[in-house]
Amino acid sequence: MTSVQPSMPIPPDPAAVLVGRLEVPGVGPHLVTLRGDVLVDVTRSMGPTMSDLLDLDHPADDVREAVGEGSWSLHDVLRASLSRDSSQPHLLAPFDLAAIKAAGVTFAKSMVERVIEEHAKGDPGAARALRERLGATVADAARVTPGSPESAEIKQRLLAEGLWSQYLEVGIGPDPEIFTKGQPLSSVGIGSCVGVLERSTWNNPEPEVVLACSASGRAVGATLGNDVNLRDFEGRSALLLAEAKDNNASCALGPFIRLFTEDFGLEELRQSEVSMRITGRDGFVVEAVSRVNEMSRTFEELISHTWGPHHQYPDGFALFTGTMFAPTEDRDGDGEGFTHHVGDEVLISNPLIGALVNEVRPAESLAPWTFGARSLMANLADRGLLK
């Protein structure tokens, strides 16, 4: 049972337009919006999928006016979600058919750690010495504007010194790293367990702002995400990125998508902070804050490299925008840095969006992912929701 109280996951702004997905046992997923302290079913009027809702011309306005067909107590739903009581209505990850995309190395601090991780070849014990030797050099490179003439000059200098890295290429080069974090419907929501591979010995959460984008490439809302990462796998080879990033329950999203309105959009997100707290059963605690405006690339730039004439997403996409969090505090041994333990509670919060909390477990021990696109379509058809 998490230590998070049911009131914490909701942003304090009463004007926030929040939408999410609610699993009703024995029935299936519903689209819901928060009105006061009640979650209202808007599946038939706004859906039947979240991709349909996000593709509306004015989703926030339409949701405000939508006619509901049932309701649930927010407190009861959050309590069931946080206690993982699947016999009661509980929240799912807020996206369904959308592609789950992610941008990497968008903060200077995380770029430094990625370079160290690469040179350590996945060995956490080698990281401290590398951090002392390479940290200042890489940090200097991180101060330039990505894709600028200055960044090209730094690349040539570091190449000559044998210090250039694939992570510096995507960190300060002209093209950001954009990858697929997971498949549609594979993400988990608030309260669910997140998974790391049992054979991983160096891993961490990555708390991020996640943009909700329509099929036309327009950002229409935002939520929070945990881009769970296996540092030892990625450090051994960038070709192991898929195994480092995409495992059973390795992507958490939620609790809700806050839709953009006249008072909340990309600019407000840019001025906000993402906080994270890891609490272990062993008493180990790590806290950190990411200031979104310290990103080296803009939201708009990341979207343009994800969607455009070169690539489209007919069901929309979720876009993780990167993290500056790369914990270095020693946990298991001197110089070995941080890694997860089973039972760690990861709390990610942003005052504009809410809070996402999950517990860490071995990915192999979690329930297999069985509800995909075919299952969703069959469920919606059985309920008479497909037009």
JOSUL-V609875 format. One record per residue. RES is the residue in three letters. PSI is psi in radians with two decimals (999 if undefined). Layout:
{{RES	PSI} {RES	PSI}}
//
This chain:
{{MET	2.24} {THR	2.73} {SER	-0.11} {VAL	2.36} {GLN	2.62} {PRO	-0.34} {SER	-0.31} {MET	-0.63} {PRO	-0.09} {ILE	2.30} {PRO	2.56} {PRO	-0.26} {ASP	1.99} {PRO	-0.28} {ALA	-0.09} {ALA	2.33} {VAL	1.86} {LEU	2.36} {VAL	2.62} {GLY	-3.01} {ARG	2.27} {LEU	2.23} {GLU	2.10} {VAL	1.96} {PRO	2.34} {GLY	-0.15} {VAL	-1.04} {GLY	-2.97} {PRO	2.47} {HIS	2.57} {LEU	2.31} {VAL	2.71} {THR	2.63} {LEU	2.20} {ARG	1.86} {GLY	-2.12} {ASP	0.48} {VAL	2.41} {LEU	2.13} {VAL	2.35} {ASP	2.04} {VAL	0.42} {THR	-0.86} {ARG	-0.63} {SER	-0.48} {MET	-0.23} {GLY	-2.44} {PRO	-0.12} {THR	2.81} {MET	-0.56} {SER	-0.68} {ASP	-0.81} {LEU	-0.80} {LEU	-0.30} {ASP	-0.03} {LEU	2.68} {ASP	-0.67} {HIS	1.26} {PRO	-0.72} {ALA	-0.80} {ASP	-0.74} {ASP	-0.68} {VAL	-0.69} {ARG	-0.63} {GLU	-0.05} {ALA	2.50} {VAL	2.26} {GLY	2.79} {GLU	0.73} {GLY	2.82} {SER	2.82} {TRP	2.59} {SER	2.20} {LEU	-0.77} {HIS	-0.78} {ASP	-0.71} {VAL	-0.77} {LEU	-0.68} {ARG	-0.76} {ALA	-0.68} {SER	-0.80} {LEU	-0.47} {SER	0.02} {ARG	0.76} {ASP	1.61} {SER	-0.07} {SER	-0.16} {GLN	2.77} {PRO	2.28} {HIS	2.77} {LEU	2.49} {LEU	3.01} {ALA	2.44} {PRO	-0.23} {PHE	2.61} {ASP	-1.36} {LEU	-0.13} {ALA	2.52} {ALA	2.53} {ILE	1.75} {LYS	2.84} {ALA	2.53} {ALA	2.44} {GLY	2.80} {VAL	0.86} {THR	0.01} {PHE	2.51} {ALA	-0.77} {LYS	-0.75} {SER	-0.53} {MET	-0.75} {VAL	-0.80} {GLU	-0.60} {ARG	-0.69} {VAL	-0.75} {ILE	-0.75} {GLU	-0.74} {GLU	-0.82} {HIS	-0.48} {ALA	-0.18} {LYS	0.69} {GLY	0.08} {ASP	1.89} {PRO	-0.47} {GLY	-0.37} {ALA	-0.09} {ALA	-0.68} {ARG	-0.85} {ALA	-0.69} {LEU	-0.62} {ARG	-0.70} {GLU	-0.62} {ARG	-0.67} {LEU	-0.31} {GLY	-0.87} {ALA	-0.72} {THR	-0.81} {VAL	-0.65} {ALA	-0.64} {ASP	-0.72} {ALA	-0.56} {ALA	-0.22} {ARG	-0.16} {VAL	2.83} {THR	2.22} {PRO	2.37} {GLY	0.06} {SER	2.85} {PRO	-0.61} {GLU	-0.69} {SER	-0.61} {ALA	-0.66} {GLU	-0.74} {ILE	-0.67} {LYS	-0.80} {GLN	-0.68} {ARG	-0.77} {LEU	-0.56} {LEU	-0.75} {ALA	-0.54} {GLU	-0.02} {GLY	0.40} {LEU	0.05} {TRP	2.61} {SER	2.66} {GLN	-0.50} {TYR	-0.58} {LEU	-0.61} {GLU	-0.82} {VAL	-0.32} {GLY	-0.73} {ILE	-0.01} {GLY	-3.11} {PRO	-0.39} {ASP	2.20} {PRO	2.86} {GLU	2.13} {ILE	2.15} {PHE	2.97} {THR	2.04} {LYS	-0.69} {GLY	3.05} {GLN	2.72} {PRO	2.37} {LEU	0.08} {SER	-0.19} {SER	2.75} {VAL	2.80} {GLY	-2.92} {ILE	2.38} {GLY	-0.45} {SER	2.80} {CYS	2.53} {VAL	2.64} {GLY	2.44} {VAL	2.58} {LEU	2.47} {GLU	-0.58} {ARG	0.02} {SER	2.33} {THR	0.04} {TRP	1.77} {ASN	2.88} {ASN	2.82} {PRO	2.78} {GLU	1.71} {PRO	2.28} {GLU	2.67} {VAL	2.34} {VAL	2.17} {LEU	2.42} {ALA	2.00} {CYS	2.48} {SER	3.09} {ALA	-0.37} {SER	0.15} {GLY	0.28} {ARG	2.23} {ALA	2.13} {VAL	0.01} {GLY	-3.09} {ALA	2.67} {THR	-2.99} {LEU	2.66} {GLY	2.70} {ASN	1.86} {ASP	1.32} {VAL	2.33} {ASN	2.44} {LEU	1.78} {ARG	-0.58} {ASP	-0.66} {PHE	-0.91} {GLU	-0.59} {GLY	-0.55} {ARG	-0.67} {SER	2.34} {ALA	-0.35} {LEU	-0.17} {LEU	0.23} {LEU	-0.74} {ALA	-0.71} {GLU	-0.48} {ALA	-0.47} {LYS	-0.59} {ASP	1.61} {ASN	3.10} {ASN	2.09} {ALA	0.55} {SER	0.09} {CYS	2.02} {ALA	2.43} {LEU	2.51} {GLY	-2.90} {PRO	-0.60} {PHE	2.90} {ILE	2.19} {ARG	2.04} {LEU	2.55} {PHE	2.42} {THR	-3.04} {GLU	-0.36} {ASP	-0.01} {PHE	2.10} {GLY	-2.76} {LEU	-0.66} {GLU	-0.71} {GLU	-0.68} {LEU	-0.71} {ARG	-0.53} {GLN	0.13} {SER	3.11} {GLU	2.59} {VAL	2.09} {SER	2.64} {MET	2.47} {ARG	2.22} {ILE	2.19} {THR	2.05} {GLY	2.75} {ARG	-0.36} {ASP	0.10} {GLY	-0.04} {PHE	2.29} {VAL	2.32} {VAL	2.31} {GLU	2.51} {ALA	2.77} {VAL	2.28} {SER	2.18} {ARG	2.03} {VAL	-0.57} {ASN	0.00} {GLU	0.05} {MET	2.48} {SER	-0.22} {ARG	2.70} {THR	2.80} {PHE	-0.77} {GLU	-0.68} {GLU	-0.74} {LEU	-0.72} {ILE	-0.73} {SER	-0.46} {HIS	-0.25} {THR	-0.82} {TRP	2.47} {GLY	-2.80} {PRO	-0.41} {HIS	-0.34} {HIS	2.36} {GLN	2.78} {TYR	1.65} {PRO	-0.32} {ASP	0.28} {GLY	-3.13} {PHE	2.62} {ALA	2.41} {LEU	1.83} {PHE	2.35} {THR	0.11} {GLY	2.86} {THR	2.64} {MET	-0.01} {PHE	2.11} {ALA	1.51} {PRO	2.41} {THR	0.00} {GLU	2.30} {ASP	2.35} {ARG	-0.86} {ASP	-0.36} {GLY	2.73} {ASP	2.16} {GLY	0.01} {GLU	-0.18} {GLY	-2.81} {PHE	2.49} {THR	2.75} {HIS	2.62} {HIS	2.67} {VAL	2.33} {GLY	-0.08} {ASP	2.37} {GLU	2.18} {VAL	2.04} {LEU	2.08} {ILE	2.28} {SER	2.70} {ASN	2.24} {PRO	-0.34} {LEU	-0.35} {ILE	-0.65} {GLY	-2.59} {ALA	2.46} {LEU	2.23} {VAL	2.41} {ASN	2.73} {GLU	2.48} {VAL	2.30} {ARG	2.84} {PRO	2.31} {ALA	-0.59} {GLU	-0.37} {SER	-0.16} {LEU	2.79} {ALA	2.39} {PRO	2.65} {TRP	2.07} {THR	-0.26} {PHE	1.67} {GLY	-2.80} {ALA	-0.70} {ARG	-0.72} {SER	-0.72} {LEU	-0.82} {MET	-0.70} {ALA	-0.71} {ASN	-0.82} {LEU	-0.65} {ALA	-0.76} {ASP	-0.52} {ARG	0.07} {GLY	0.52} {LEU	-0.14} {LEU	2.32} {LYS	999}}
//
